[in-house]
């Protein structure tokens, strides 16, 4: 094929942009696997929270996929199955979980003890998706609760507050087996939660879910290796260290890293009004979430640059990132970086519009509104 001279620069630019789009994520692929999504359907009548999920509404709600290792496919599948369902009404988010378990045990009985020292089930909620001011609820087979609030992730010196309590939270656990009885084999334990939206306030304003609104959420199951000693369950001890073996971390939407406190890696919860249909899933990832991927890539690269150089990069070229990002759902978008050594912020804006998204050195995501919005 013979190319006309005036077409050659255009085609070279096109191939460069295509190659760049594929290559800039190299080395960070584990942090950019697509998060999972779940659609929760609205119900009219409040559910009775007893851990059994035997109401008709639960029967219509779809199960999630079974949990995988927190790092994803690079690790073996979990030894025991875990899955959940969600529903909502105007005042509560309802969560039900099923945890396959041949040996059900739990020891912690005091509210706000660190429940993941037992086997547990954990819920993470970031209603506005900015990765700051989010909530975590842990529960064990004794129905003991650890509820906490984080101002930002630990990697950004987030402050954990156990003073926050999920006011009027309702929880229940049902066991198919015998709790703390090592003489037999159990089947599973199930959890039910009714989380009031009013308990998830940010700046004294509770979230108000509407049709098709999205939250970032994830679920984790901590599972310890145990053995039976003198008729009781004990955590297995590693003879080389004298300490218990590390816990297993099984999650709904894989994090790609052994750390649940990467909220940008959590899955998507979509609120819907109509009843579930197994044949049709009309979830579409908004363009804004595609745009944020490039901000998060810049953020990860800036943190690596800081570790290597003692300061943040002052230009995109130092991070090997292009200023123009093509073909984000048919749009051409522009990355911009402002850095002062110990601080930075970066924006991505499409097609010259004023609306866009921004990230800073603390990993906070901010929507830059259009003047006409």
Secondary structure as UniProt FT lines:
FT   HELIX           5..23
FT   TURN            24..27
FT   HELIX           29..31
FT   STRAND          37..42
FT   HELIX           56..60
FT   STRAND          68..69
FT   TURN            70..71
FT   HELIX           72..74
FT   STRAND          82..88
FT   STRAND          92..100
FT   TURN            111..112
FT   HELIX           115..117
FT   STRAND          120..126
FT   STRAND          134..139
FT   TURN            141..142
FT   STRAND          145..150
FT   HELIX           154..156
FT   STRAND          160..161
FT   TURN            167..168
FT   STRAND          170..176
FT   TURN            179..180
FT   TURN            182..183
FT   STRAND          188..196
FT   HELIX           197..200
FT   TURN            203..204
FT   TURN            211..212
FT   STRAND          214..223
FT   STRAND          226..229
FT   TURN            230..231
FT   STRAND          232..235
FT   TURN            239..241
FT   STRAND          248..251
FT   HELIX           263..265
FT   STRAND          267..272
FT   TURN            278..279
FT   HELIX           287..309
FT   HELIX           317..319
FT   STRAND          324..328
FT   TURN            329..330
FT   STRAND          331..339
FT   STRAND          344..350
FT   TURN            351..352
FT   STRAND          356..360
FT   TURN            361..362
FT   STRAND          365..368
FT   TURN            371..372
//
